């Protein structure tokens, strides 16, 4: 296990129990020795679920399974293994999924379609079904309402710290709680890295309401981060509601009574997403890119990701080099509408370039000093419209090469 990222939070947050949710972590021996690598989340009967998944044309078998189950809107358990991603594993990989779902359905007294499955790790190596199936009964016996951090640790691969977040909201005067945890460190450029995230709430919301809420919250969170521009075959975000909160029924995701819940969900998901960037493989610096003045919000986001995905920008930041020309380059290659003479660029609050060239008398000193820090901010105004977006990324260091060069060893 690599040293903990210098950008890691001080500790895993305190996640209070959520009515209707129990979790467990277990050492199944899928790939790792001496650590938990299987996570089980049990939800009370009647719980509903929404999900978003990778847009990769090479999805793993667990993603295909979840997509098939999602229209039912019901969930009884989530099973996740780390170590092997069960991607491009042929018929054997599908048999792993079927065996896992059937065994879990027997344990929890439900249909296999109520069992959602994820796997994360090496592509092309199917998780051993006998180890997962054999571990499920023991994992089920260990279920606890308080095992949030253990669950978050069990799904880690190259992560250096577990990622969790919590929030509360009010619906019709009733307080509801949201807890979530995620994993991800490399292969992070979600398009909905190897990224998995699970959010649980006691809200009494049906799947038809949860799905548009989750889809909307994904764009400014998990779809606005990048570590290395690579979209995983396994990206999965699930939102589960146990129906235990006492508030009036809500049948429309646009209902204004959901405004506070919508805010809390987006805040929690942005927190988890940015923690993934903080744990980017080999990362030393956390970068916030604020794009304004674009043709529309989607264009602003694509421009921000073009900057955040640029190896030249990321290596310059790793070296503390205030090479703003690389930012201009990345704006230009994004393919979005832009005008050289309207663009302005600032770093660390210092305006560097505008009106087609550098600011007269520009002093690089304050920018160079800012670039030495852990937290880098960029402001890019395209100057042609009202579109805005925030994108988060990290620097690109030799640590990334070291981690990925030895990933399977």
C-alpha positions, -999 to 999 in steps of 0.1 A, spaced: 0 0 0 14 34 -10 19 62 15 -13 81 22 -18 110 -2 -6 144 11 -40 157 0 -60 133 21 -85 145 47 -73 143 83 -97 114 90 -127 94 78 -158 113 88 -182 102 114 -211 85 96 -241 79 118 -263 49 111 -291 52 85 -323 34 93 -325 3 71 -288 0 62 -262 -25 75 -228 -31 61 -199 -55 64 -164 -60 52 -147 -93 48 -114 -108 37 -124 -132 9 -89 -135 -6 -100 -125 -41 -66 -110 -48 -52 -93 -17 -37 -110 13 -43 -98 48 -70 -72 41 -108 -70 35 -117 -72 -1 -155 -79 0 -181 -54 9 -218 -62 16 -245 -36 21 -279 -49 32 -310 -27 28 -343 -32 44 -371 -47 22 -388 -21 2 -357 0 -4 -355 17 -38 -325 24 -60 -311 46 -88 -279 43 -107 -255 58 -133 -228 38 -150 -198 41 -173 -204 50 -209 -174 28 -219 -182 5 -247 -163 -22 -228 -183 -24 -196 -177 -51 -170 -202 -79 -163 -213 -63 -130 -222 -31 -149 -243 -51 -174 -260 -69 -145 -268 -37 -127 -282 -21 -158 -305 -51 -163 -317 -50 -126 -321 -12 -124 -355 -9 -141 -370 -29 -112 -361 -1 -89 -357 -24 -59 -326 -33 -39 -320 -57 -11 -282 -58 -11 -251 -45 -28 -220 -68 -32 -186 -54 -41 -153 -71 -45 -119 -54 -50 -88 -69 -66 -103 -82 -99 -127 -60 -119 -145 -88 -138 -141 -70 -171 -134 -88 -204 -136 -122 -187 -159 -140 -210 -186 -165 -199 -167 -172 -167 -171 -136 -156 -209 -137 -162 -211 -169 -141 -194 -151 -112 -221 -125 -113 -249 -150 -115 -235 -171 -87 -230 -141 -65 -265 -128 -71 -281 -162 -65 -262 -168 -33 -269 -134 -19 -306 -136 -29 -308 -168 -8 -292 -152 22 -315 -121 21 -347 -137 9 -352 -118 -23 -349 -121 -61 -315 -121 -77 -325 -90 -95 -326 -72 -61 -289 -78 -57 -266 -52 -72 -230 -61 -79 -197 -42 -85 -161 -53 -90 -130 -33 -92 -93 -41 -99 -74 -57 -127 -91 -61 -161 -92 -95 -177 -90 -116 -145 -123 -129 -133 -128 -129 -95 -128 -165 -82 -165 -173 -77 -159 -200 -51 -141 -175 -28 -168 -148 -31 -197 -172 -27 -181 -190 2 -174 -156 20 -210 -142 17 -226 -161 46 -198 -150 70 -200 -115 57 -237 -114 62 -233 -125 98 -209 -95 104 -234 -69 91 -235 -37 113 -252 -4 111 -219 13 120 -194 -3 96 -191 26 72 -153 30 72 -147 -7 71 -170 -9 40 -152 20 23 -118 4 30 -129 -30 15 -135 -15 -19 -101 2 -22 -75 -8 -49 -47 17 -54 -65 42 -31 -44 54 -2 -74 64 20 -111 55 23 -135 82 11 -167 90 30 -192 118 33 -224 126 51 -251 152 49 -286 160 62 -316 176 46 -352 185 54 -382 172 35 -416 184 46 -401 193 80 -386 158 85 -349 154 88 -333 129 64 -298 116 64 -274 108 35 -242 88 38 -219 78 10 -185 63 3 -165 59 -28 -133 45 -42 -111 57 -70 -75 68 -76 -65 61 -112 -84 54 -145 -104 85 -135 -123 104 -162 -159 94 -154 -183 97 -184 -217 88 -170 -126 59 -127 -119 28 -117 -146 47 -97 -173 32 -75 -196 52 -53 -226 43 -31 -250 67 -14 -276 57 11 -305 77 25 -335 70 47 -357 93 26 -390 79 14 -384 85 -23 -393 61 -51 -368 51 -78 -386 73 -103 -377 103 -82 -342 91 -72 -330 85 -108 -334 121 -121 -319 135 -88 -289 112 -91 -284 119 -128 -285 157 -122 -261 155 -93 -236 134 -113 -227 161 -138 -212 187 -114 -196 160 -93 -183 127 -107 -185 139 -143 -164 170 -134 -133 153 -122 -103 138 -139 -71 122 -128 -57 108 -161 -84 111 -188 -91 73 -188 -127 62 -184 -130 30 -165 -150 0 -176 -166 -3 -142 -177 32 -132 -208 29 -110 -228 53 -87 -258 39 -68 -282 59 -48 -304 38 -24 -334 50 -3 -347 29 26 -381 46 28 -377 49 66 -380 87 70 -414 101 80 -424 126 54 -453 129 29 -449 110 -4 -432 128 -33 -438 116 -68 -420 142 -89 -383 150 -88 -391 186 -96 -411 190 -64 -398 221 -45 -400 201 -13 -369 183 -26 -348 215 -29 -329 209 3 -324 172 -4 -311 180 -39 -286 205 -24 -274 179 2 -271 152 -25 -250 173 -48 -228 186 -19 -221 150 -7 -213 138 -42 -190 167 -49 -172 159 -16 -167 123 -26 -157 132 -62 -130 157 -50 -117 132 -25 -110 109 -55 -90 136 -71 -71 142 -38 -62 105 -40 -51 106 -76 -23 82 -83 9 100 -74 -9 133 -68 9 161 -49 -14 190 -59 -51 195 -61 -63 218 -89 -95 237 -92 -104 250 -127 -131 276 -129 -143 283 -164 -167 312 -171 -179 331 -202 -183 299 -223 -211 294 -249 -230 273 -224 -224 252 -192 -216 220 -211 -190 239 -232 -175 253 -201 -172 218 -186 -156 204 -217 -130 232 -218 -123 227 -181 -117 190 -187 -95 197 -217 -73 217 -193 -75 191 -165 -66 163 -189 -36 180 -205 -4 161 -196 15 194 -204 -6 214 -180 -5 188 -153 33 182 -155 39 220 -154 19 222 -122 38 192 -108 70 211 -114 57 244 -101 62 260 -135 39 290 -142 36 281 -179 3 296 -187 7 291 -224 -2 255 -219 -35 265 -204 -42 286 -235 -33 256 -257 -57 233 -238 -85 258 -243 -79 259 -280 -79 221 -284 -112 216 -266 -131 221 -298 -155 246 -282 -163 281 -294 -136 305 -283 -120 338 -294 -83 343 -288 -88 381 -283 -115 376 -257 -99 349 -236 -85 358 -201 -65 335 -178 -57 339 -141 -38 316 -117 -40 320 -80 -61 351 -85 -35 369 -106 -46 379 -141 -19 366 -165 -33 370 -200 -61 388 -217 -70 404 -251 -48 381 -270 -16 383 -250 1 386 -217 -9 414 -193 15 443 -197 40 443 -169 29 409 -158 50 398 -127 53 360 -126 65 360 -90 31 357 -72 20 330 -96 52 311 -92 47 313 -54 12 300 -57 23 271 -79 46 259 -51 15 251 -29 -7 220 -26 -38 238 -38 -38 254 -72 -66 276 -86 -72 286 -122 -97 310 -137 -104 310 -174 -129 334 -189 -138 326 -225 -155 359 -229 -183 349 -253 -213 337 -232 -227 329 -198 -216 292 -195 -199 283 -163 -184 251 -148 -159 239 -122 -136 210 -129 -112 194 -104 -80 175 -113 -45 168 -99 -9 171 -111 9 144 -130 40 131 -112 64 102 -117 45 85 -89 17 79 -114 41 60 -136 55 40 -107 20 29 -95 7 19 -129 40 4 -141 38 -21 -112 0 -24 -108 -2 -62 -116 29 -72 -98 
